[in-house]
Amino acid sequence: MAAALENLHIVDFSRILAGPFATMLLGDLGATVTKIERPGVGDDTRSWGPPYDDSNEATYFQSIN
């Protein structure tokens, strides 16, 4: 069965919460999502913790990206 948004391509320049969450939902519906982050820094929420996972990324970031 085909996904609802399988032919849609999203380029995500957002950060923090609302944008990554929205593009995660679009990806869950079948869209192809490419997330673009700031060079050398990445998304601010990677460091928002504790708690952190085994790779030292904030679990907050992991939950929505």
mmCIF file of the N, C-alpha and C atoms, coordinates in Angstrom:
data_MODEL
# 
_entry.id   MODEL 
# 
loop_
_atom_site.group_PDB 
_atom_site.id 
_atom_site.type_symbol 
_atom_site.label_atom_id 
_atom_site.label_alt_id 
_atom_site.label_comp_id 
_atom_site.label_asym_id 
_atom_site.label_entity_id 
_atom_site.label_seq_id 
_atom_site.pdbx_PDB_ins_code 
_atom_site.Cartn_x 
_atom_site.Cartn_y 
_atom_site.Cartn_z 
_atom_site.occupancy 
_atom_site.B_iso_or_equiv 
_atom_site.pdbx_formal_charge 
_atom_site.auth_seq_id 
_atom_site.auth_comp_id 
_atom_site.auth_asym_id 
_atom_site.auth_atom_id 
_atom_site.pdbx_PDB_model_num 
ATOM 1   N N  . MET A 1 1  ? 0.840  -1.183 0.000  1.00 0.00 ? 1  MET A N  1 
ATOM 2   C CA . MET A 1 1  ? 0.000  0.000  0.000  1.00 0.00 ? 1  MET A CA 1 
ATOM 3   C C  . MET A 1 1  ? 0.880  1.239  0.000  1.00 0.00 ? 1  MET A C  1 
ATOM 4   N N  . ALA A 1 2  ? 0.573  2.196  -0.830 1.00 0.00 ? 2  ALA A N  1 
ATOM 5   C CA . ALA A 1 2  ? 1.355  3.416  -0.956 1.00 0.00 ? 2  ALA A CA 1 
ATOM 6   C C  . ALA A 1 2  ? 1.096  4.352  0.222  1.00 0.00 ? 2  ALA A C  1 
ATOM 7   N N  . ALA A 1 3  ? 2.174  5.045  0.656  1.00 0.00 ? 3  ALA A N  1 
ATOM 8   C CA . ALA A 1 3  ? 2.045  6.045  1.719  1.00 0.00 ? 3  ALA A CA 1 
ATOM 9   C C  . ALA A 1 3  ? 1.440  7.317  1.131  1.00 0.00 ? 3  ALA A C  1 
ATOM 10  N N  . ALA A 1 4  ? 0.730  8.056  1.956  1.00 0.00 ? 4  ALA A N  1 
ATOM 11  C CA . ALA A 1 4  ? 0.001  9.245  1.497  1.00 0.00 ? 4  ALA A CA 1 
ATOM 12  C C  . ALA A 1 4  ? 0.902  10.299 0.863  1.00 0.00 ? 4  ALA A C  1 
ATOM 13  N N  . LEU A 1 5  ? 2.115  10.474 1.388  1.00 0.00 ? 5  LEU A N  1 
ATOM 14  C CA . LEU A 1 5  ? 2.997  11.540 0.898  1.00 0.00 ? 5  LEU A CA 1 
ATOM 15  C C  . LEU A 1 5  ? 4.266  11.007 0.250  1.00 0.00 ? 5  LEU A C  1 
ATOM 16  N N  . GLU A 1 6  ? 4.225  9.813  -0.297 1.00 0.00 ? 6  GLU A N  1 
ATOM 17  C CA . GLU A 1 6  ? 5.446  9.171  -0.773 1.00 0.00 ? 6  GLU A CA 1 
ATOM 18  C C  . GLU A 1 6  ? 6.159  9.917  -1.899 1.00 0.00 ? 6  GLU A C  1 
ATOM 19  N N  . ASN A 1 7  ? 5.497  10.770 -2.647 1.00 0.00 ? 7  ASN A N  1 
ATOM 20  C CA . ASN A 1 7  ? 6.140  11.508 -3.732 1.00 0.00 ? 7  ASN A CA 1 
ATOM 21  C C  . ASN A 1 7  ? 6.550  12.923 -3.333 1.00 0.00 ? 7  ASN A C  1 
ATOM 22  N N  . LEU A 1 8  ? 6.443  13.248 -2.061 1.00 0.00 ? 8  LEU A N  1 
ATOM 23  C CA . LEU A 1 8  ? 6.765  14.587 -1.574 1.00 0.00 ? 8  LEU A CA 1 
ATOM 24  C C  . LEU A 1 8  ? 8.177  14.594 -0.991 1.00 0.00 ? 8  LEU A C  1 
ATOM 25  N N  . HIS A 1 9  ? 8.973  15.603 -1.350 1.00 0.00 ? 9  HIS A N  1 
ATOM 26  C CA . HIS A 1 9  ? 10.328 15.770 -0.831 1.00 0.00 ? 9  HIS A CA 1 
ATOM 27  C C  . HIS A 1 9  ? 10.370 17.045 -0.004 1.00 0.00 ? 9  HIS A C  1 
ATOM 28  N N  . ILE A 1 10 ? 10.802 16.942 1.254  1.00 0.00 ? 10 ILE A N  1 
ATOM 29  C CA . ILE A 1 10 ? 10.852 18.056 2.190  1.00 0.00 ? 10 ILE A CA 1 
ATOM 30  C C  . ILE A 1 10 ? 12.305 18.366 2.501  1.00 0.00 ? 10 ILE A C  1 
ATOM 31  N N  . VAL A 1 11 ? 12.680 19.653 2.453  1.00 0.00 ? 11 VAL A N  1 
ATOM 32  C CA . VAL A 1 11 ? 13.983 20.096 2.922  1.00 0.00 ? 11 VAL A CA 1 
ATOM 33  C C  . VAL A 1 11 ? 13.712 20.912 4.177  1.00 0.00 ? 11 VAL A C  1 
ATOM 34  N N  . ASP A 1 12 ? 14.223 20.422 5.306  1.00 0.00 ? 12 ASP A N  1 
ATOM 35  C CA . ASP A 1 12 ? 13.920 21.013 6.610  1.00 0.00 ? 12 ASP A CA 1 
ATOM 36  C C  . ASP A 1 12 ? 15.104 21.828 7.115  1.00 0.00 ? 12 ASP A C  1 
ATOM 37  N N  . PHE A 1 13 ? 14.939 23.153 7.181  1.00 0.00 ? 13 PHE A N  1 
ATOM 38  C CA . PHE A 1 13 ? 15.948 24.059 7.722  1.00 0.00 ? 13 PHE A CA 1 
ATOM 39  C C  . PHE A 1 13 ? 15.585 24.500 9.139  1.00 0.00 ? 13 PHE A C  1 
ATOM 40  N N  . SER A 1 14 ? 14.558 23.920 9.712  1.00 0.00 ? 14 SER A N  1 
ATOM 41  C CA . SER A 1 14 ? 14.069 24.354 11.022 1.00 0.00 ? 14 SER A CA 1 
ATOM 42  C C  . SER A 1 14 ? 14.940 23.795 12.144 1.00 0.00 ? 14 SER A C  1 
ATOM 43  N N  . ARG A 1 15 ? 14.690 24.328 13.353 1.00 0.00 ? 15 ARG A N  1 
ATOM 44  C CA . ARG A 1 15 ? 15.405 23.825 14.521 1.00 0.00 ? 15 ARG A CA 1 
ATOM 45  C C  . ARG A 1 15 ? 14.512 24.007 15.746 1.00 0.00 ? 15 ARG A C  1 
ATOM 46  N N  . ILE A 1 16 ? 14.947 23.515 16.855 1.00 0.00 ? 16 ILE A N  1 
ATOM 47  C CA . ILE A 1 16 ? 14.273 23.527 18.154 1.00 0.00 ? 16 ILE A CA 1 
ATOM 48  C C  . ILE A 1 16 ? 13.146 22.496 18.163 1.00 0.00 ? 16 ILE A C  1 
ATOM 49  N N  . LEU A 1 17 ? 11.874 22.809 18.129 1.00 0.00 ? 17 LEU A N  1 
ATOM 50  C CA . LEU A 1 17 ? 10.854 21.778 18.341 1.00 0.00 ? 17 LEU A CA 1 
ATOM 51  C C  . LEU A 1 17 ? 9.830  21.684 17.217 1.00 0.00 ? 17 LEU A C  1 
ATOM 52  N N  . ALA A 1 18 ? 9.124  22.751 16.934 1.00 0.00 ? 18 ALA A N  1 
ATOM 53  C CA . ALA A 1 18 ? 7.967  22.679 16.034 1.00 0.00 ? 18 ALA A CA 1 
ATOM 54  C C  . ALA A 1 18 ? 8.326  22.194 14.630 1.00 0.00 ? 18 ALA A C  1 
ATOM 55  N N  . GLY A 1 19 ? 9.380  22.735 14.051 1.00 0.00 ? 19 GLY A N  1 
ATOM 56  C CA . GLY A 1 19 ? 9.759  22.345 12.693 1.00 0.00 ? 19 GLY A CA 1 
ATOM 57  C C  . GLY A 1 19 ? 10.176 20.891 12.588 1.00 0.00 ? 19 GLY A C  1 
ATOM 58  N N  . PRO A 1 20 ? 11.139 20.436 13.414 1.00 0.00 ? 20 PRO A N  1 
ATOM 59  C CA . PRO A 1 20 ? 11.521 19.027 13.351 1.00 0.00 ? 20 PRO A CA 1 
ATOM 60  C C  . PRO A 1 20 ? 10.363 18.074 13.638 1.00 0.00 ? 20 PRO A C  1 
ATOM 61  N N  . PHE A 1 21 ? 9.474  18.458 14.544 1.00 0.00 ? 21 PHE A N  1 
ATOM 62  C CA . PHE A 1 21 ? 8.324  17.605 14.848 1.00 0.00 ? 21 PHE A CA 1 
ATOM 63  C C  . PHE A 1 21 ? 7.396  17.509 13.640 1.00 0.00 ? 21 PHE A C  1 
ATOM 64  N N  . ALA A 1 22 ? 7.150  18.650 12.986 1.00 0.00 ? 22 ALA A N  1 
ATOM 65  C CA . ALA A 1 22 ? 6.276  18.654 11.807 1.00 0.00 ? 22 ALA A CA 1 
ATOM 66  C C  . ALA A 1 22 ? 6.862  17.810 10.680 1.00 0.00 ? 22 ALA A C  1 
ATOM 67  N N  . THR A 1 23 ? 8.168  17.953 10.420 1.00 0.00 ? 23 THR A N  1 
ATOM 68  C CA . THR A 1 23 ? 8.764  17.168 9.341  1.00 0.00 ? 23 THR A CA 1 
ATOM 69  C C  . THR A 1 23 ? 8.863  15.694 9.711  1.00 0.00 ? 23 THR A C  1 
ATOM 70  N N  . MET A 1 24 ? 8.972  15.370 11.017 1.00 0.00 ? 24 MET A N  1 
ATOM 71  C CA . MET A 1 24 ? 8.929  13.975 11.435 1.00 0.00 ? 24 MET A CA 1 
ATOM 72  C C  . MET A 1 24 ? 7.570  13.365 11.080 1.00 0.00 ? 24 MET A C  1 
ATOM 73  N N  . LEU A 1 25 ? 6.507  14.118 11.337 1.00 0.00 ? 25 LEU A N  1 
ATOM 74  C CA . LEU A 1 25 ? 5.170  13.628 10.997 1.00 0.00 ? 25 LEU A CA 1 
ATOM 75  C C  . LEU A 1 25 ? 5.012  13.453 9.489  1.00 0.00 ? 25 LEU A C  1 
ATOM 76  N N  . LEU A 1 26 ? 5.527  14.405 8.705  1.00 0.00 ? 26 LEU A N  1 
ATOM 77  C CA . LEU A 1 26 ? 5.470  14.273 7.242  1.00 0.00 ? 26 LEU A CA 1 
ATOM 78  C C  . LEU A 1 26 ? 6.243  13.040 6.779  1.00 0.00 ? 26 LEU A C  1 
ATOM 79  N N  . GLY A 1 27 ? 7.397  12.792 7.390  1.00 0.00 ? 27 GLY A N  1 
ATOM 80  C CA . GLY A 1 27 ? 8.170  11.593 7.074  1.00 0.00 ? 27 GLY A CA 1 
ATOM 81  C C  . GLY A 1 27 ? 7.424  10.325 7.441  1.00 0.00 ? 27 GLY A C  1 
ATOM 82  N N  . ASP A 1 28 ? 6.747  10.349 8.576  1.00 0.00 ? 28 ASP A N  1 
ATOM 83  C CA . ASP A 1 28 ? 5.946  9.186  8.985  1.00 0.00 ? 28 ASP A CA 1 
ATOM 84  C C  . ASP A 1 28 ? 4.833  8.889  7.982  1.00 0.00 ? 28 ASP A C  1 
ATOM 85  N N  . LEU A 1 29 ? 4.374  9.922  7.278  1.00 0.00 ? 29 LEU A N  1 
ATOM 86  C CA . LEU A 1 29 ? 3.325  9.749  6.271  1.00 0.00 ? 29 LEU A CA 1 
ATOM 87  C C  . LEU A 1 29 ? 3.888  9.431  4.887  1.00 0.00 ? 29 LEU A C  1 
ATOM 88  N N  . GLY A 1 30 ? 5.220  9.258  4.795  1.00 0.00 ? 30 GLY A N  1 
ATOM 89  C CA . GLY A 1 30 ? 5.819  8.794  3.552  1.00 0.00 ? 30 GLY A CA 1 
ATOM 90  C C  . GLY A 1 30 ? 6.684  9.788  2.816  1.00 0.00 ? 30 GLY A C  1 
ATOM 91  N N  . ALA A 1 31 ? 6.722  11.050 3.243  1.00 0.00 ? 31 ALA A N  1 
ATOM 92  C CA . ALA A 1 31 ? 7.555  12.049 2.569  1.00 0.00 ? 31 ALA A CA 1 
ATOM 93  C C  . ALA A 1 31 ? 9.029  11.737 2.799  1.00 0.00 ? 31 ALA A C  1 
ATOM 94  N N  . THR A 1 32 ? 9.866  12.115 1.842  1.00 0.00 ? 32 THR A N  1 
ATOM 95  C CA . THR A 1 32 ? 11.311 12.030 2.008  1.00 0.00 ? 32 THR A CA 1 
ATOM 96  C C  . THR A 1 32 ? 11.766 13.338 2.626  1.00 0.00 ? 32 THR A C  1 
ATOM 97  N N  . VAL A 1 33 ? 12.436 13.272 3.784  1.00 0.00 ? 33 VAL A N  1 
ATOM 98  C CA . VAL A 1 33 ? 12.834 14.472 4.512  1.00 0.00 ? 33 VAL A CA 1 
ATOM 99  C C  . VAL A 1 33 ? 14.345 14.555 4.563  1.00 0.00 ? 33 VAL A C  1 
ATOM 100 N N  . THR A 1 34 ? 14.886 15.713 4.176  1.00 0.00 ? 34 THR A N  1 
ATOM 101 C CA . THR A 1 34 ? 16.305 16.002 4.319  1.00 0.00 ? 34 THR A CA 1 
ATOM 102 C C  . THR A 1 34 ? 16.434 17.146 5.310  1.00 0.00 ? 34 THR A C  1 
ATOM 103 N N  . LYS A 1 35 ? 17.091 16.882 6.434  1.00 0.00 ? 35 LYS A N  1 
ATOM 104 C CA . LYS A 1 35 ? 17.265 17.892 7.478  1.00 0.00 ? 35 LYS A CA 1 
ATOM 105 C C  . LYS A 1 35 ? 18.611 18.570 7.285  1.00 0.00 ? 35 LYS A C  1 
ATOM 106 N N  . ILE A 1 36 ? 18.598 19.897 7.177  1.00 0.00 ? 36 ILE A N  1 
ATOM 107 C CA . ILE A 1 36 ? 19.806 20.693 7.020  1.00 0.00 ? 36 ILE A CA 1 
ATOM 108 C C  . ILE A 1 36 ? 20.072 21.410 8.335  1.00 0.00 ? 36 ILE A C  1 
ATOM 109 N N  . GLU A 1 37 ? 21.275 21.224 8.887  1.00 0.00 ? 37 GLU A N  1 
ATOM 110 C CA . GLU A 1 37 ? 21.636 21.859 10.153 1.00 0.00 ? 37 GLU A CA 1 
ATOM 111 C C  . GLU A 1 37 ? 22.793 22.833 9.945  1.00 0.00 ? 37 GLU A C  1 
ATOM 112 N N  . ARG A 1 38 ? 22.993 23.723 10.913 1.00 0.00 ? 38 ARG A N  1 
ATOM 113 C CA . ARG A 1 38 ? 24.080 24.697 10.844 1.00 0.00 ? 38 ARG A CA 1 
ATOM 114 C C  . ARG A 1 38 ? 25.424 23.971 10.866 1.00 0.00 ? 38 ARG A C  1 
ATOM 115 N N  . PRO A 1 39 ? 26.311 24.311 9.940  1.00 0.00 ? 39 PRO A N  1 
ATOM 116 C CA . PRO A 1 39 ? 27.622 23.662 9.889  1.00 0.00 ? 39 PRO A CA 1 
ATOM 117 C C  . PRO A 1 39 ? 28.398 23.858 11.189 1.00 0.00 ? 39 PRO A C  1 
ATOM 118 N N  . GLY A 1 40 ? 28.972 22.766 11.694 1.00 0.00 ? 40 GLY A N  1 
ATOM 119 C CA . GLY A 1 40 ? 29.802 22.826 12.880 1.00 0.00 ? 40 GLY A CA 1 
ATOM 120 C C  . GLY A 1 40 ? 29.051 22.915 14.194 1.00 0.00 ? 40 GLY A C  1 
ATOM 121 N N  . VAL A 1 41 ? 27.745 23.165 14.142 1.00 0.00 ? 41 VAL A N  1 
ATOM 122 C CA . VAL A 1 41 ? 26.958 23.337 15.363 1.00 0.00 ? 41 VAL A CA 1 
ATOM 123 C C  . VAL A 1 41 ? 25.823 22.326 15.430 1.00 0.00 ? 41 VAL A C  1 
ATOM 124 N N  . GLY A 1 42 ? 25.113 22.156 14.348 1.00 0.00 ? 42 GLY A N  1 
ATOM 125 C CA . GLY A 1 42 ? 23.962 21.264 14.340 1.00 0.00 ? 42 GLY A CA 1 
ATOM 126 C C  . GLY A 1 42 ? 22.753 21.912 14.997 1.00 0.00 ? 42 GLY A C  1 
ATOM 127 N N  . ASP A 1 43 ? 21.794 21.099 15.345 1.00 0.00 ? 43 ASP A N  1 
ATOM 128 C CA . ASP A 1 43 ? 20.574 21.573 15.987 1.00 0.00 ? 43 ASP A CA 1 
ATOM 129 C C  . ASP A 1 43 ? 20.856 21.885 17.454 1.00 0.00 ? 43 ASP A C  1 
ATOM 130 N N  . ASP A 1 44 ? 20.355 23.019 17.938 1.00 0.00 ? 44 ASP A N  1 
ATOM 131 C CA . ASP A 1 44 ? 20.576 23.434 19.325 1.00 0.00 ? 44 ASP A CA 1 
ATOM 132 C C  . ASP A 1 44 ? 20.133 22.383 20.336 1.00 0.00 ? 44 ASP A C  1 
ATOM 133 N N  . THR A 1 45 ? 19.075 21.653 20.018 1.00 0.00 ? 45 THR A N  1 
ATOM 134 C CA . THR A 1 45 ? 18.521 20.721 20.990 1.00 0.00 ? 45 THR A CA 1 
ATOM 135 C C  . THR A 1 45 ? 19.379 19.472 21.214 1.00 0.00 ? 45 THR A C  1 
ATOM 136 N N  . ARG A 1 46 ? 20.429 19.273 20.407 1.00 0.00 ? 46 ARG A N  1 
ATOM 137 C CA . ARG A 1 46 ? 21.337 18.142 20.653 1.00 0.00 ? 46 ARG A CA 1 
ATOM 138 C C  . ARG A 1 46 ? 21.957 18.236 22.047 1.00 0.00 ? 46 ARG A C  1 
ATOM 139 N N  . SER A 1 47 ? 22.109 19.445 22.553 1.00 0.00 ? 47 SER A N  1 
ATOM 140 C CA . SER A 1 47 ? 22.769 19.624 23.853 1.00 0.00 ? 47 SER A CA 1 
ATOM 141 C C  . SER A 1 47 ? 21.793 19.895 24.994 1.00 0.00 ? 47 SER A C  1 
ATOM 142 N N  . TRP A 1 48 ? 20.494 19.870 24.740 1.00 0.00 ? 48 TRP A N  1 
ATOM 143 C CA . TRP A 1 48 ? 19.507 20.146 25.786 1.00 0.00 ? 48 TRP A CA 1 
ATOM 144 C C  . TRP A 1 48 ? 19.278 18.908 26.631 1.00 0.00 ? 48 TRP A C  1 
ATOM 145 N N  . GLY A 1 49 ? 19.928 18.832 27.741 1.00 0.00 ? 49 GLY A N  1 
ATOM 146 C CA . GLY A 1 49 ? 19.777 17.707 28.639 1.00 0.00 ? 49 GLY A CA 1 
ATOM 147 C C  . GLY A 1 49 ? 20.139 18.148 30.044 1.00 0.00 ? 49 GLY A C  1 
ATOM 148 N N  . PRO A 1 50 ? 20.195 17.265 30.999 1.00 0.00 ? 50 PRO A N  1 
ATOM 149 C CA . PRO A 1 50 ? 20.021 15.838 30.866 1.00 0.00 ? 50 PRO A CA 1 
ATOM 150 C C  . PRO A 1 50 ? 18.561 15.477 30.660 1.00 0.00 ? 50 PRO A C  1 
ATOM 151 N N  . PRO A 1 51 ? 18.262 14.270 30.284 1.00 0.00 ? 51 PRO A N  1 
ATOM 152 C CA . PRO A 1 51 ? 19.145 13.116 30.126 1.00 0.00 ? 51 PRO A CA 1 
ATOM 153 C C  . PRO A 1 51 ? 19.788 13.071 28.737 1.00 0.00 ? 51 PRO A C  1 
ATOM 154 N N  . TYR A 1 52 ? 20.895 12.369 28.667 1.00 0.00 ? 52 TYR A N  1 
ATOM 155 C CA . TYR A 1 52 ? 21.634 12.142 27.425 1.00 0.00 ? 52 TYR A CA 1 
ATOM 156 C C  . TYR A 1 52 ? 21.661 10.652 27.118 1.00 0.00 ? 52 TYR A C  1 
ATOM 157 N N  . ASP A 1 53 ? 21.796 10.326 25.827 1.00 0.00 ? 53 ASP A N  1 
ATOM 158 C CA . ASP A 1 53 ? 21.915 8.917  25.449 1.00 0.00 ? 53 ASP A CA 1 
ATOM 159 C C  . ASP A 1 53 ? 23.383 8.490  25.462 1.00 0.00 ? 53 ASP A C  1 
ATOM 160 N N  . ASP A 1 54 ? 23.662 7.285  25.005 1.00 0.00 ? 54 ASP A N  1 
ATOM 161 C CA . ASP A 1 54 ? 25.030 6.758  25.027 1.00 0.00 ? 54 ASP A CA 1 
ATOM 162 C C  . ASP A 1 54 ? 25.987 7.520  24.123 1.00 0.00 ? 54 ASP A C  1 
ATOM 163 N N  . SER A 1 55 ? 25.469 8.214  23.097 1.00 0.00 ? 55 SER A N  1 
ATOM 164 C CA . SER A 1 55 ? 26.334 9.005  22.202 1.00 0.00 ? 55 SER A CA 1 
ATOM 165 C C  . SER A 1 55 ? 26.421 10.463 22.648 1.00 0.00 ? 55 SER A C  1 
ATOM 166 N N  . ASN A 1 56 ? 25.962 10.767 23.861 1.00 0.00 ? 56 ASN A N  1 
ATOM 167 C CA . ASN A 1 56 ? 26.006 12.095 24.468 1.00 0.00 ? 56 ASN A CA 1 
ATOM 168 C C  . ASN A 1 56 ? 25.100 13.116 23.780 1.00 0.00 ? 56 ASN A C  1 
ATOM 169 N N  . GLU A 1 57 ? 24.043 12.643 23.107 1.00 0.00 ? 57 GLU A N  1 
ATOM 170 C CA . GLU A 1 57 ? 23.040 13.530 22.552 1.00 0.00 ? 57 GLU A CA 1 
ATOM 171 C C  . GLU A 1 57 ? 21.841 13.537 23.490 1.00 0.00 ? 57 GLU A C  1 
ATOM 172 N N  . ALA A 1 58 ? 21.199 14.672 23.605 1.00 0.00 ? 58 ALA A N  1 
ATOM 173 C CA . ALA A 1 58 ? 20.043 14.795 24.485 1.00 0.00 ? 58 ALA A CA 1 
ATOM 174 C C  . ALA A 1 58 ? 18.914 13.902 23.983 1.00 0.00 ? 58 ALA A C  1 
ATOM 175 N N  . THR A 1 59 ? 18.293 13.202 24.900 1.00 0.00 ? 59 THR A N  1 
ATOM 176 C CA . THR A 1 59 ? 17.168 12.355 24.520 1.00 0.00 ? 59 THR A CA 1 
ATOM 177 C C  . THR A 1 59 ? 15.990 13.189 24.030 1.00 0.00 ? 59 THR A C  1 
ATOM 178 N N  . TYR A 1 60 ? 15.915 14.444 24.450 1.00 0.00 ? 60 TYR A N  1 
ATOM 179 C CA . TYR A 1 60 ? 14.915 15.385 23.930 1.00 0.00 ? 60 TYR A CA 1 
ATOM 180 C C  . TYR A 1 60 ? 15.075 15.502 22.416 1.00 0.00 ? 60 TYR A C  1 
ATOM 181 N N  . PHE A 1 61 ? 16.318 15.686 21.943 1.00 0.00 ? 61 PHE A N  1 
ATOM 182 C CA . PHE A 1 61 ? 16.596 15.775 20.517 1.00 0.00 ? 61 PHE A CA 1 
ATOM 183 C C  . PHE A 1 61 ? 16.232 14.473 19.820 1.00 0.00 ? 61 PHE A C  1 
ATOM 184 N N  . GLN A 1 62 ? 16.620 13.355 20.404 1.00 0.00 ? 62 GLN A N  1 
ATOM 185 C CA . GLN A 1 62 ? 16.352 12.053 19.796 1.00 0.00 ? 62 GLN A CA 1 
ATOM 186 C C  . GLN A 1 62 ? 14.867 11.769 19.637 1.00 0.00 ? 62 GLN A C  1 
ATOM 187 N N  . SER A 1 63 ? 14.059 12.311 20.533 1.00 0.00 ? 63 SER A N  1 
ATOM 188 C CA . SER A 1 63 ? 12.625 11.994 20.502 1.00 0.00 ? 63 SER A CA 1 
ATOM 189 C C  . SER A 1 63 ? 11.891 12.668 19.355 1.00 0.00 ? 63 SER A C  1 
ATOM 190 N N  . ILE A 1 64 ? 12.431 13.743 18.788 1.00 0.00 ? 64 ILE A N  1 
ATOM 191 C CA . ILE A 1 64 ? 11.699 14.469 17.735 1.00 0.00 ? 64 ILE A CA 1 
ATOM 192 C C  . ILE A 1 64 ? 12.491 14.662 16.456 1.00 0.00 ? 64 ILE A C  1 
ATOM 193 N N  . ASN A 1 65 ? 13.640 14.053 16.318 1.00 0.00 ? 65 ASN A N  1 
ATOM 194 C CA . ASN A 1 65 ? 14.441 14.192 15.099 1.00 0.00 ? 65 ASN A CA 1 
ATOM 195 C C  . ASN A 1 65 ? 14.798 12.826 14.549 1.00 0.00 ? 65 ASN A C  1 
# 
